C-alpha cells in the first residue's frame, strides 16, 4: 500500500478519498499499526499523508478494524489454523508455522486442547519436525506459542524460555523476521 501511494505521487495523481482509506487499512493491517518489526519510517509517513485526505481518528479506527478483522467467531480449528500457515525448510528440518492475529485470545485458549490435537495431526500429515501456532495478541504486543515438536530444546534455545504450551513471547509479532530465524539459529 505504501508503494501504491508512492506511485500515485510519482504520477502526480491526486489520491481519491476512498482509495486513501483502503491504503490506510492495508498499512495498518500489514504493520499491526506500526508494532511489527517490518514497519518502515516510510510506512508511517505515508499513513500520515493518506490520513490527511481521509481524516480518521486513527486510534478508534484501528481498534474497530482489529476487533472485526481478528474475530474468530464461528470459525473451525482448521480454518483458523490455515488462515496464515507456511512451511519452512532447512536441510532435513521441516517447520510448519501458523499465525493467528486476534484480540480474542480467550477464544483460542478455550479450545486449546483442540488446537493441540490439530497440531499433532498437521505435524504427522506433513512430516514436520516442528509445527507451531502463534496466537498473536496485537494489544499486548506479543504472541502465545502452541507447538508440537520432536525436540523441546529447540524452542528453549530459540526463545530462551522453559517451553510450556501457551507461553507468551513478548515482542514476537513477525513469523518471518523473528520466529523462523530464531528456530533456525537454535538448530545450529
Helices and strands as residue ranges (DSSP letters): H 2-11, H 17-31, H 41-54, H 58-69, H 77-82, E 85-90, E 93-102, H 105-110, H 112-126, E 130-137, E 142-149, H 152-159, E 167-170, I 175-179, H 180-187
